Amino acid sequence: MGYRNLRACVDDLRRNGHLIVWEDEVDAHLEMAEIQRRVYANGGPAILFTGVKDCRFPMLGNLFGSLERARFIFRDTLETVRRLIELKIDPNQLLKAPFRYTSAPFGALRMLPKRVSNGPIFANEANLTDLPKLVSWPDDGGPYVTLPQVYTEHPSQGGLSNSNLGMYRVQLAGNDFNPLSEVGLHYQIHRGIGVHHAAAIARGEPLKVNIFVGGNPAMTLAAVMPLPEGLSELGFAGALAGHRIAMATSKTSLPVYAEADFCISGTIQAGEEKPEGPFGDHLGYYSLKHLFPTMRVEKVFHRDGAIWPFTVVGRPPQEDTTFGQLIHEITGPVIPTVLPGIKEVHAVDAAGVHPLLLAIGSERYVPYEERRRPKELMTQASAILGQGQMSLAKYLWIAAEQDDPQLDLHEIGPFLSHMLRRVDWRRDIHFLTETTIDTLDYSSGEFNHGSKAIVAAVGAPIRELPTEIPSDLKLPSGFHFPRVAQPGVLVVGGPKYSSAHRENEPEIERFVASFGTSDVINAFPLVIVVDDSSFTAETLNNLLWVTFTRSNPAADVHGIGSFIRQKHWGCEGSLVIDARLKPWNAPPLIEKLTVTAKVDALAARGGPLAKYL
């Protein structure tokens, strides 16, 4: 059942045609990441790089490069995990269909981590400088651990049952870090480690931290799972790995994952912070340099034959897209039990995950009335934005199941059309201002701070969505190249954003003021002003990425014929979103041309990877 370690997984993938061994020399500085991105984009296999320049450890890329491969890796245990989740939703199912759940007791037993005195992880010690130095994007602040499993325990309660395992990026060198004894630990708001760190500060003591790399892939997935507080990541990992997770205690005061390939062990001292970043992140932009906790490294361990797994993030889709897909498969059925009335929630990967949530809820408050305006949907939207990491969402679009029982959140184009046919901008958009948004989102120009918009629409359609530009559409000077990106969505190129302020940009105000509510542009319920309308309208993914990563609702949502009535903002005509790049936005990720040319030449040489490059 499952794999004991990463080497067993690699050997299995290789035997079954899911992995290629690349023996030629490859540079972990930019070149490896460029290869990884191309192989992922072309549906390629996992890659074991055995000739890493200036490094004695092999590196493993694209392990989770497809949902098919992720299912293959967990093929022995995935159904058991699903059964456990079904029983969590409704324990009575065990009585109704006992034969369906024969594996559940064994899965539950494997959820109990165990303490052991020793393990393969302690076979060797190394220096920080010996570890692989992956740099993914040209302006990254240094090399990073991109698949870390960061383990902490609550300082006052302690023990495996009060632990947290999270994936928080780790900067190995660069900036002001001492490359022999310090790493930067970037954890964002609403992360489990923050509870432990706050408790350690309150007690006036350092927080003990162990960073694992490798081991069973279940540990990697557990580190990114959005589990509720009190549900152990080690328990989830054990169920998915097919065995109890062994935590060794012989050489450190904080338990170490016995089957890990690497462990970086140390402490975070209260008040010790250093600049971390920049880092090319999963929104498709750099997250900039900010102060984050510095970890004092005391020991570095690695097992015999250790393998360093890595991933590369950037504008979606990337390999971490698979994490989202697999997490949705596993946890999606739990959503209605946590959020009553909600059928499904989808964090849109193409929009950078947190910038855009789509949801389907229920309108049951007054079932005998015709659905004319959202009622229960607003309660459900509030519940979604108060739940875990979904609280970091920036835009939430929510529809009623009763209006179309076949509506599919993963068919994003049809979902948007469903909403735009029904939405009444006079009442159906609602703002939350002066609140938190994702740490990686710079659309507001402030760190961890911004606004949110809820779009809730119900009832029968109130309009047809145009698919062609009216012949008599006239744009104000400086605005050009209108494109229909989706039915009812007009994309317009605009002048470069001209204001250094976060409010009252004159060009967008001039654009909105130039139209009346009877003008033909209002046939389009949604108008997006962008820097490059051809690029934005080219694909749905481009539209989602540009619109929702480059706008802050409170500042960048405008409307033709707008008004404020009883403190509610609405508009009589089109909703207009200013999705141009602003001076305070983080720069988008762009590959280094010399590295691109080098990988082009590698592809031209032929070999097992050529068709994926």
Wavefront OBJ file of the C-alpha trace (Angstrom):
o trace
v 0.000 0.000 0.000
v 1.616 3.247 -1.144
v 5.322 4.069 -1.057
v 7.607 4.123 1.968
v 9.792 6.848 0.459
v 10.346 9.025 -2.583
v 12.862 6.662 -4.203
v 10.215 3.908 -4.308
v 7.836 6.357 -6.003
v 10.455 7.387 -8.571
v 11.275 3.746 -9.425
v 7.579 2.932 -9.815
v 6.951 5.922 -12.079
v 9.946 5.006 -14.219
v 8.810 1.388 -14.628
v 5.376 2.542 -15.703
v 6.436 5.179 -18.213
v 5.636 8.227 -16.084
v 9.233 9.407 -15.581
v 12.323 10.170 -17.667
v 15.865 10.269 -16.272
v 17.834 13.224 -17.679
v 21.574 12.619 -17.239
v 23.002 15.620 -19.149
v 24.263 18.545 -17.088
v 21.565 21.075 -16.296
v 21.805 24.321 -14.363
v 19.388 24.806 -11.452
v 19.721 28.549 -12.047
v 16.814 29.315 -14.440
v 17.497 26.513 -16.954
v 15.849 23.714 -14.982
v 12.768 25.830 -14.317
v 12.440 26.666 -18.020
v 12.588 22.951 -18.844
v 10.027 22.170 -16.150
v 7.570 24.791 -17.398
v 7.737 23.532 -20.974
v 7.450 19.860 -20.062
v 4.443 20.596 -17.859
v 2.768 22.724 -20.558
v 3.151 19.915 -23.085
v 1.820 17.154 -20.846
v 5.201 15.569 -20.263
v 6.433 13.091 -17.656
v 8.152 13.563 -14.339
v 11.882 14.244 -14.775
v 14.755 13.061 -12.601
v 17.731 15.366 -13.261
v 20.867 13.440 -12.266
v 23.468 15.861 -13.676
v 22.681 19.013 -11.686
v 25.485 21.523 -12.115
v 27.545 22.101 -8.937
v 25.260 19.864 -6.866
v 25.649 16.252 -5.763
v 21.928 15.595 -5.301
v 19.528 14.617 -8.093
v 16.456 16.824 -8.490
v 12.944 15.668 -9.329
v 10.611 17.898 -11.339
v 7.038 17.679 -12.631
v 6.117 14.928 -10.158
v 2.531 16.229 -9.990
v 2.536 17.388 -13.607
v -0.858 15.883 -14.444
v -3.953 14.786 -12.598
v -3.575 11.365 -14.210
v -0.105 10.948 -12.683
v -1.235 12.190 -9.271
v -4.036 9.621 -9.295
v -1.518 6.958 -10.317
v 0.800 7.850 -7.430
v -2.033 7.479 -4.918
v -3.874 4.697 -6.732
v -3.685 2.304 -3.743
v -5.108 4.743 -1.213
v -7.185 7.443 -2.911
v -10.449 5.494 -2.739
v -9.935 4.764 0.955
v -9.454 8.482 1.615
v -12.645 9.214 -0.319
v -14.522 6.635 1.759
v -13.258 8.218 4.976
v -14.513 11.595 3.775
v -17.895 10.113 2.903
v -18.156 8.747 6.443
v -17.149 12.098 7.871
v -20.018 13.668 5.931
v -22.511 10.989 6.994
v -21.391 8.301 9.493
v -24.693 6.460 8.964
v -23.451 5.382 5.547
v -21.403 2.699 7.304
v -24.620 1.023 8.457
v -26.348 1.437 5.109
v -23.506 0.046 2.960
v -20.967 -1.721 5.201
v -19.222 -3.552 2.356
v -18.447 -0.242 0.642
v -16.457 0.857 3.669
v -14.450 -2.266 4.521
v -11.178 -0.369 3.994
v -12.218 2.615 6.131
v -11.149 1.231 9.547
v -7.666 0.464 8.201
v -7.478 3.955 6.675
v -8.510 5.479 9.981
v -5.821 3.499 11.805
v -3.175 4.803 9.404
v -4.165 8.345 10.321
v -2.430 7.951 13.675
v 1.189 9.119 13.326
v 3.732 7.208 15.374
v 6.883 8.137 17.247
v 10.041 6.218 16.442
v 13.536 6.647 17.870
v 15.428 6.765 14.568
v 14.991 6.811 10.807
v 16.709 6.951 7.399
v 16.664 10.757 7.516
v 19.489 10.786 10.072
v 21.937 8.843 7.880
v 23.928 11.960 6.893
v 24.527 15.564 7.896
v 25.236 18.363 5.436
v 25.650 22.119 5.188
v 23.024 24.520 3.867
v 25.374 25.338 1.003
v 25.280 21.682 -0.128
v 21.570 21.821 -0.936
v 20.245 22.368 -4.485
v 19.922 26.015 -5.441
v 16.821 26.311 -7.614
v 16.208 29.778 -9.067
v 13.054 29.857 -11.186
v 12.743 33.444 -12.485
v 15.357 36.082 -13.438
v 14.554 38.535 -10.640
v 14.139 36.008 -7.830
v 16.008 37.109 -4.705
v 17.891 33.830 -4.466
v 17.448 30.047 -4.518
v 14.294 28.600 -2.964
v 12.872 25.392 -1.566
v 9.642 25.176 -3.555
v 8.150 21.951 -2.142
v 8.901 22.299 1.580
v 6.922 20.642 4.340
v 7.293 23.030 7.287
v 6.592 21.291 10.593
v 5.853 23.022 13.913
v 4.105 22.131 17.148
v 2.129 24.350 19.493
v 4.652 25.601 22.094
v 2.386 25.151 25.106
v 0.506 22.002 24.088
v 3.021 20.210 21.877
v 2.851 16.698 20.529
v 2.057 15.242 17.125
v -1.649 15.886 17.628
v -0.987 19.625 18.030
v 1.258 19.985 15.020
v 1.013 21.899 11.770
v 2.481 20.865 8.440
v 2.366 23.643 5.854
v 3.985 24.599 2.584
v 5.606 27.996 3.124
v 8.331 28.928 0.711
v 11.899 28.935 2.011
v 14.653 31.207 0.697
v 17.999 29.423 1.026
v 20.333 32.320 0.238
v 20.484 35.874 -1.080
v 19.548 39.239 0.381
v 20.960 39.546 3.919
v 20.807 35.862 4.842
v 23.913 34.149 6.137
v 24.162 31.282 3.600
v 25.683 28.978 6.221
v 23.145 29.392 8.996
v 19.957 31.261 7.976
v 16.963 30.809 5.716
v 13.956 33.018 5.117
v 10.548 31.566 5.948
v 7.714 33.224 4.046
v 4.332 32.403 5.487
v 1.244 34.347 4.522
v -1.759 35.433 6.542
v -4.247 32.818 7.719
v -1.685 30.010 7.880
v -1.488 27.444 10.664
v 2.122 28.188 11.547
v 1.046 31.696 12.563
v -0.892 30.318 15.552
v 2.219 28.485 16.761
v 4.489 31.466 16.135
v 2.172 33.801 18.050
v 2.095 31.385 20.996
v 5.898 31.159 21.038
v 6.220 34.960 21.030
v 3.716 35.205 23.894
v 5.794 32.724 25.893
v 9.020 34.590 25.102
v 10.654 31.587 23.505
v 11.829 30.626 20.004
v 9.605 28.567 17.750
v 11.151 25.228 16.814
v 10.851 24.442 13.111
v 11.724 21.448 10.952
v 11.570 21.742 7.166
v 11.192 18.404 5.384
v 11.813 17.882 1.674
v 10.827 14.668 -0.078
v 9.532 11.476 1.445
v 6.193 10.023 0.448
v 4.349 12.382 -1.939
v 1.396 12.233 0.458
v 3.347 14.465 2.832
v 3.754 17.079 0.109
v 0.042 17.047 -0.659
v -0.844 17.169 3.041
v 1.283 20.302 3.422
v -0.906 22.191 0.922
v -4.277 20.764 1.999
v -6.646 23.432 3.408
v -7.571 21.314 6.420
v -9.627 22.853 9.229
v -7.883 23.578 12.511
v -7.764 20.490 14.687
v -7.523 18.048 11.759
v -3.961 16.779 11.531
v -1.988 17.004 8.292
v 0.048 14.023 9.517
v -3.192 12.062 9.835
v -4.309 12.958 6.327
v -0.842 12.086 4.989
v -0.948 8.697 6.702
v -4.293 7.805 5.141
v -3.061 8.870 1.703
v 0.382 7.250 2.092
v -1.118 3.938 3.173
v 0.850 3.743 6.414
v 1.246 5.607 9.675
v 3.675 8.519 9.367
v 6.790 7.808 11.424
v 8.221 10.804 13.300
v 11.722 10.298 14.728
v 12.997 11.974 17.891
v 16.556 10.750 18.522
v 18.567 13.750 17.262
v 16.319 16.810 17.564
v 13.937 18.148 20.180
v 11.223 18.510 17.537
v 10.149 15.308 15.722
v 11.541 14.680 12.238
v 9.729 12.844 9.447
v 11.734 9.611 9.427
v 11.356 8.900 5.694
v 12.073 12.438 4.481
v 14.888 12.935 2.002
v 16.083 16.132 3.692
v 15.421 17.999 6.920
v 16.490 21.539 7.790
v 16.133 21.951 11.553
v 16.259 25.176 13.523
v 14.363 27.923 15.319
v 12.655 31.251 14.690
v 13.579 33.864 17.286
v 10.998 36.497 18.192
v 11.639 39.754 16.351
v 14.214 38.331 13.939
v 13.092 39.254 10.455
v 14.986 39.919 7.256
v 13.977 40.884 3.715
v 12.694 37.880 1.754
v 12.056 37.870 -1.998
v 11.387 38.813 -4.710
v 9.926 35.506 -5.873
v 8.080 34.681 -9.089
v 4.767 33.538 -7.702
v 1.641 31.653 -8.732
v -0.362 34.757 -9.657
v 2.019 35.292 -12.570
v 3.847 38.236 -10.985
v 6.724 38.671 -8.579
v 5.888 38.883 -4.923
v 8.180 41.671 -3.788
v 10.771 41.949 -1.055
v 9.269 42.174 2.439
v 10.315 41.397 5.991
v 9.568 37.815 7.018
v 10.781 35.566 9.851
v 14.355 34.351 9.681
v 15.081 30.791 10.723
v 18.347 29.982 12.466
v 19.509 26.653 11.057
v 21.040 24.212 13.523
v 21.202 20.957 11.551
v 20.745 19.711 7.991
v 20.084 15.977 7.570
v 19.624 13.824 4.492
v 19.027 10.152 3.859
v 21.214 7.925 1.694
v 20.343 8.376 -1.975
v 18.377 11.536 -1.231
v 16.307 13.138 -4.018
v 15.338 16.831 -4.018
v 11.806 17.340 -5.402
v 10.910 20.790 -6.689
v 8.201 22.650 -8.503
v 8.055 25.887 -10.464
v 5.236 28.358 -10.047
v 4.219 31.198 -12.315
v 1.205 32.346 -14.256
v -1.357 29.510 -14.133
v -1.669 26.826 -15.199
v 1.484 25.341 -13.688
v 2.200 22.141 -11.790
v 0.478 23.475 -8.666
v -2.741 23.478 -10.720
v -2.768 19.715 -10.211
v -2.696 20.218 -6.446
v -5.870 22.267 -6.729
v -7.570 19.696 -8.935
v -6.707 16.811 -6.626
v -7.689 18.753 -3.511
v -11.047 19.538 -5.120
v -11.590 15.853 -5.947
v -10.868 14.852 -2.365
v -12.502 17.637 -0.377
v -15.204 18.958 -2.725
v -17.954 16.737 -1.251
v -17.273 18.195 2.220
v -18.203 21.763 1.205
v -21.988 21.406 1.704
v -21.422 20.038 5.215
v -19.217 22.960 6.198
v -21.258 25.628 4.387
v -24.962 24.733 4.457
v -26.779 25.623 1.253
v -23.581 25.766 -0.802
v -23.385 23.146 -3.531
v -19.856 23.891 -4.699
v -17.056 26.464 -4.600
v -14.344 26.810 -7.218
v -11.177 28.873 -6.820
v -10.313 29.778 -10.403
v -6.756 28.712 -11.142
v -6.434 30.812 -14.305
v -7.182 33.936 -12.241
v -4.499 33.103 -9.669
v -6.802 31.148 -7.262
v -7.551 33.730 -4.534
v -8.502 36.643 -6.825
v -11.649 34.871 -8.089
v -14.043 32.407 -6.461
v -17.126 31.010 -8.185
v -19.913 29.390 -6.176
v -23.309 27.774 -6.549
v -25.718 28.170 -3.641
v -29.400 27.764 -2.909
v -32.312 30.176 -2.646
v -34.614 28.551 -0.078
v -35.618 31.425 2.212
v -38.983 32.073 0.531
v -39.446 29.126 -1.845
v -42.991 30.060 -2.851
v -41.912 33.464 -4.206
v -40.537 34.072 -7.641
v -36.773 34.555 -7.429
v -36.326 38.231 -8.153
v -33.326 39.240 -6.086
v -30.644 37.364 -4.084
v -31.611 36.589 -0.494
v -30.025 33.448 0.896
v -27.138 33.751 -1.572
v -25.905 36.788 0.332
v -25.844 34.829 3.593
v -23.954 32.039 1.872
v -21.506 34.458 0.249
v -20.728 35.888 3.672
v -20.153 32.377 5.017
v -17.761 31.560 2.169
v -15.728 34.707 2.802
v -15.526 33.779 6.476
v -14.212 30.273 5.871
v -10.495 29.457 6.065
v -8.353 30.535 3.155
v -11.457 31.402 1.126
v -11.576 34.504 3.326
v -8.687 35.838 1.233
v -10.734 35.862 -1.973
v -11.104 39.162 -3.794
v -14.052 38.567 -6.153
v -16.857 36.086 -5.415
v -19.470 35.362 -8.085
v -22.342 33.220 -6.780
v -25.341 31.754 -8.634
v -28.456 29.887 -7.474
v -28.706 26.174 -8.192
v -32.441 26.489 -8.788
v -31.908 28.703 -11.841
v -29.966 25.959 -13.667
v -29.391 22.623 -11.925
v -26.870 21.671 -14.642
v -24.658 24.701 -14.075
v -20.993 23.650 -13.810
v -18.459 25.857 -12.023
v -15.619 24.353 -14.008
v -17.177 25.484 -17.286
v -16.191 29.055 -16.559
v -17.323 30.662 -19.815
v -20.898 29.311 -19.544
v -20.964 30.187 -15.821
v -20.044 33.817 -16.553
v -22.691 33.944 -19.278
v -25.272 32.561 -16.840
v -24.413 35.341 -14.399
v -24.208 38.151 -16.937
v -27.620 37.304 -18.392
v -29.152 37.747 -14.941
v -27.106 40.314 -13.055
v -28.664 43.686 -12.280
v -25.828 46.052 -11.441
v -28.227 48.347 -9.614
v -28.466 45.845 -6.746
v -26.344 42.712 -7.354
v -22.809 43.873 -6.579
v -21.681 44.382 -3.001
v -18.350 45.613 -1.662
v -16.294 44.888 1.435
v -13.683 47.592 1.862
v -10.659 48.025 4.117
v -10.149 44.287 4.526
v -7.568 41.566 3.949
v -6.677 39.971 0.639
v -4.010 37.477 -0.366
v -0.442 38.385 0.618
v 0.680 37.839 -2.985
v -1.897 40.222 -4.477
v -0.568 43.742 -5.072
v -3.623 45.157 -6.838
v -4.418 47.539 -3.971
v -0.867 48.822 -3.560
v -0.923 47.758 0.098
v 0.434 44.605 1.701
v -2.225 42.095 2.879
v -4.873 44.770 2.417
v -7.531 45.569 -0.137
v -11.215 45.030 -0.848
v -13.692 42.429 -2.034
v -16.708 42.337 -4.311
v -19.603 39.880 -4.206
v -21.654 39.421 -7.354
v -24.875 37.494 -6.637
v -27.538 37.059 -9.299
v -30.732 35.000 -9.435
v -33.891 34.604 -11.451
v -34.792 34.591 -15.108
v -32.456 36.203 -17.670
v -32.979 39.918 -18.146
v -30.855 40.360 -21.282
v -29.285 38.620 -24.250
v -25.510 38.821 -24.444
v -24.027 40.441 -27.558
v -21.250 38.631 -29.411
v -20.404 41.342 -31.937
v -19.317 44.964 -31.594
v -22.087 47.390 -32.575
v -21.250 49.335 -35.719
v -22.150 52.602 -34.018
v -19.995 52.081 -30.912
v -17.877 55.173 -30.325
v -15.054 55.294 -27.777
v -13.553 58.423 -26.228
v -10.120 59.521 -27.428
v -7.264 57.379 -26.144
v -9.409 54.259 -25.907
v -9.183 51.832 -28.777
v -9.307 48.311 -30.240
v -12.545 47.008 -28.674
v -12.804 43.236 -28.627
v -15.571 40.842 -27.591
v -13.788 38.461 -25.237
v -16.855 36.426 -24.201
v -20.562 36.881 -24.834
v -21.474 40.114 -23.078
v -17.868 40.991 -22.202
v -16.270 43.899 -24.058
v -12.524 44.485 -23.690
v -11.219 47.945 -24.532
v -7.614 49.087 -24.809
v -6.877 52.195 -22.798
v -4.074 54.697 -22.277
v -1.350 53.874 -19.797
v -2.517 54.364 -16.217
v -1.546 57.943 -15.500
v -2.038 58.530 -11.781
v 0.273 57.823 -8.882
v -2.775 57.765 -6.617
v -4.949 54.771 -5.845
v -8.181 56.680 -6.376
v -9.680 59.057 -8.922
v -7.591 58.145 -11.957
v -8.767 60.712 -14.512
v -8.674 58.562 -17.659
v -11.034 55.871 -16.394
v -13.361 58.514 -14.994
v -13.362 60.251 -18.384
v -14.145 56.919 -20.068
v -17.146 56.204 -17.826
v -18.443 59.784 -17.960
v -18.399 59.794 -21.770
v -21.327 57.357 -21.942
v -24.971 57.698 -21.045
v -27.222 54.874 -19.963
v -28.862 54.734 -23.408
v -25.599 54.312 -25.363
v -24.988 51.055 -27.251
v -22.033 50.055 -25.064
v -24.531 49.174 -22.325
v -25.603 46.121 -24.301
v -22.441 44.649 -22.768
v -23.048 44.151 -19.051
v -19.286 43.926 -18.428
v -16.610 46.184 -19.909
v -12.924 45.660 -19.083
v -10.372 48.413 -19.746
v -6.899 46.949 -20.264
v -3.462 47.775 -21.632
v -3.631 45.214 -24.470
v -7.131 44.290 -25.616
v -5.948 41.812 -28.263
v -3.982 39.784 -25.701
v -6.758 39.938 -23.101
v -9.497 38.843 -25.489
v -7.422 36.126 -27.147
v -8.345 33.413 -24.622
v -10.629 33.017 -21.630
v -7.574 32.360 -19.444
v -6.038 35.672 -20.533
v -9.276 37.475 -19.733
v -9.510 35.936 -16.255
v -5.854 36.553 -15.445
v -5.757 40.190 -16.538
v -9.155 41.177 -15.126
v -8.943 39.663 -11.669
v -5.241 39.954 -10.848
v -4.931 43.608 -11.922
v -7.957 45.127 -10.243
v -8.885 46.046 -6.681
v -12.701 46.147 -6.464
v -13.150 49.259 -4.327
v -10.807 51.327 -6.497
v -11.111 49.777 -9.945
v -14.793 48.888 -10.352
v -16.729 51.691 -12.021
v -20.062 51.911 -13.772
v -21.954 53.869 -16.387
v -24.709 55.800 -14.642
v -23.363 54.943 -11.195
v -25.063 56.023 -7.972
v -24.977 55.584 -4.208
v -28.329 54.965 -2.579
v -28.643 54.191 1.136
v -24.891 53.564 1.114
v -25.238 50.951 -1.643
v -23.232 51.493 -4.826
v -24.757 50.438 -8.124
v -24.954 51.493 -11.774
v -27.659 51.749 -14.388
v -25.459 50.718 -17.318
v -22.368 48.603 -17.907
v -20.055 47.631 -15.077
v -16.544 48.823 -15.967
v -13.435 47.231 -14.440
v -10.109 49.023 -14.819
v -7.645 46.157 -15.279
v -4.693 48.175 -16.530
v -1.355 47.729 -14.803
v -0.916 50.312 -12.059
v 2.392 51.833 -10.898
v 2.203 49.879 -7.622
v 1.474 46.504 -9.204
v 4.187 43.868 -9.044
v 5.902 43.169 -12.373
v 4.703 40.176 -14.405
v 7.009 37.209 -14.903
v 9.106 37.153 -18.065
v 11.658 34.476 -18.986
v 15.302 35.355 -19.595
v 15.945 35.299 -23.334
v 19.369 33.650 -23.131
v 17.942 30.794 -21.079
v 15.006 30.426 -23.458
v 17.471 30.178 -26.360
v 19.540 27.581 -24.483
v 16.495 25.356 -23.930
v 15.451 25.866 -27.571
v 18.861 24.512 -28.567
v 18.423 21.612 -26.156
v 15.140 20.756 -27.842
v 16.752 20.894 -31.277
v 19.363 18.315 -30.225
v 16.705 15.666 -29.797
v 16.530 13.096 -27.034
v 13.756 11.855 -24.739
v 12.655 15.326 -23.637
v 12.814 17.045 -27.032
v 9.158 16.563 -27.938
v 8.126 18.237 -24.676
v 10.427 21.248 -25.067
l 1 2 3 4 5 6 7 8 9 10 11 12 13 14 15 16 17 18 19 20 21 22 23 24 25 26 27 28 29 30 31 32 33 34 35 36 37 38 39 40 41 42 43 44 45 46 47 48 49 50 51 52 53 54 55 56 57 58 59 60 61 62 63 64 65 66 67 68 69 70 71 72 73 74 75 76 77 78 79 80 81 82 83 84 85 86 87 88 89 90 91 92 93 94 95 96 97 98 99 100 101 102 103 104 105 106 107 108 109 110 111 112 113 114 115 116 117 118 119 120 121 122 123 124 125 126 127 128 129 130 131 132 133 134 135 136 137 138 139 140 141 142 143 144 145 146 147 148 149 150 151 152 153 154 155 156 157 158 159 160 161 162 163 164 165 166 167 168 169 170 171 172 173 174 175 176 177 178 179 180 181 182 183 184 185 186 187 188 189 190 191 192 193 194 195 196 197 198 199 200 201 202 203 204 205 206 207 208 209 210 211 212 213 214 215 216 217 218 219 220 221 222 223 224 225 226 227 228 229 230 231 232 233 234 235 236 237 238 239 240 241 242 243 244 245 246 247 248 249 250 251 252 253 254 255 256 257 258 259 260 261 262 263 264 265 266 267 268 269 270 271 272 273 274 275 276 277 278 279 280 281 282 283 284 285 286 287 288 289 290 291 292 293 294 295 296 297 298 299 300 301 302 303 304 305 306 307 308 309 310 311 312 313 314 315 316 317 318 319 320 321 322 323 324 325 326 327 328 329 330 331 332 333 334 335 336 337 338 339 340 341 342 343 344 345 346 347 348 349 350 351 352 353 354 355 356 357 358 359 360 361 362 363 364 365 366 367 368 369 370 371 372 373 374 375 376 377 378 379 380 381 382 383 384 385 386 387 388 389 390 391 392 393 394 395 396 397 398 399 400 401 402 403 404 405 406 407 408 409 410 411 412 413 414 415 416 417 418 419 420 421 422 423 424 425 426 427 428 429 430 431 432 433 434 435 436 437 438 439 440 441 442 443 444 445 446 447 448 449 450 451 452 453 454 455 456 457 458 459 460 461 462 463 464 465 466 467 468 469 470 471 472 473 474 475 476 477 478 479 480 481 482 483 484 485 486 487 488 489 490 491 492 493 494 495 496 497 498 499 500 501 502 503 504 505 506 507 508 509 510 511 512 513 514 515 516 517 518 519 520 521 522 523 524 525 526 527 528 529 530 531 532 533 534 535 536 537 538 539 540 541 542 543 544 545 546 547 548 549 550 551 552 553 554 555 556 557 558 559 560 561 562 563 564 565 566 567 568 569 570 571 572 573 574 575 576 577 578 579 580 581 582 583 584 585 586 587 588 589 590 591 592 593 594 595 596 597 598 599 600 601 602 603 604 605 606 607 608 609 610 611 612 613
